[in-house]
Amino acid sequence: MTAGRLEGKAALVTGSTKGIGLGIARAYAREGARVIVNSRSAEDCARTARELGKAAIPIAADLSRTDEVGRLAKEARAALAGRVDILVNNAGQPRVAPSETLPEADYRYTMGLNLT
């Protein structure tokens, strides 16, 4: 068996327990990278890490909160011996509703997660 193209690399993929982020995390792990898998749910992170095997490190964090972003970065650096070679900022979640009916809390959450 030959080494993958990402052997020895470290990746942090936010929003990596579903959809596009999960596909990216799977591809990186298959190519030999160590991958931090992330979502708000510790259960989802653990499930994804089990699927990906020894290549994956689960770290749950709500990226709409600045303190959680800082904690994720700190824990990722510690888990990956101080290095992150690849960063995929995939986290995002739409709250879909007509603007006049969208609750302000939903608006602020979406803007915090998707833009800030």
SULFEN-V423489 format. One record per backbone hydrogen bond with DSSP energy under -0.5 kcal/mol. CO is the residue of the C=O (numbers start at 0). NH is the residue of the N-H. E is the energy in kcal/mol with one decimal. If there is no record, write none. Layout:
co | nh | e
CO | NH | E
CO | NH | E
This chain:
co | nh | e
3 | 6 | -1.5
5 | 8 | -2.5
8 | 33 | -2.4
9 | 84 | -1.7
9 | 85 | -2.1
10 | 35 | -3.0
11 | 13 | -0.6
11 | 87 | -2.8
12 | 15 | -0.5
12 | 37 | -0.9
17 | 20 | -0.6
17 | 21 | -1.5
18 | 22 | -2.0
19 | 23 | -2.3
20 | 24 | -2.6
21 | 25 | -2.6
22 | 26 | -2.2
23 | 27 | -2.7
24 | 28 | -2.5
25 | 29 | -2.6
26 | 30 | -1.6
27 | 32 | -2.4
28 | 31 | -1.7
30 | 5 | -2.3
31 | 7 | -0.9
33 | 10 | -2.9
34 | 36 | -0.6
34 | 56 | -2.7
35 | 12 | -2.0
36 | 58 | -2.7
37 | 15 | -2.3
38 | 60 | -2.1
39 | 41 | -0.6
40 | 44 | -2.2
41 | 45 | -2.5
42 | 46 | -2.4
43 | 47 | -2.4
44 | 48 | -2.5
45 | 49 | -2.3
46 | 50 | -2.0
47 | 51 | -2.4
48 | 52 | -1.7
51 | 54 | -0.7
52 | 55 | -2.2
54 | 34 | -3.3
56 | 36 | -2.2
60 | 62 | -0.9
61 | 64 | -1.9
63 | 65 | -0.5
64 | 67 | -0.5
64 | 68 | -2.0
65 | 69 | -2.2
66 | 70 | -1.9
67 | 71 | -2.7
68 | 72 | -2.4
69 | 73 | -2.4
70 | 74 | -2.9
71 | 75 | -2.7
72 | 76 | -2.4
73 | 77 | -2.1
74 | 78 | -2.6
75 | 79 | -2.0
76 | 81 | -4.4
77 | 80 | -1.1
79 | 82 | -1.4
85 | 11 | -2.5
86 | 88 | -0.6
87 | 13 | -2.5
87 | 89 | -1.4
93 | 95 | -0.6
94 | 96 | -0.5
97 | 100 | -2.2
97 | 101 | -1.2
102 | 106 | -2.2
103 | 107 | -2.9
104 | 108 | -2.3
105 | 109 | -2.5
106 | 110 | -2.5
107 | 111 | -2.5
108 | 112 | -2.5
109 | 113 | -2.9
110 | 114 | -2.0
110 | 115 | -1.7
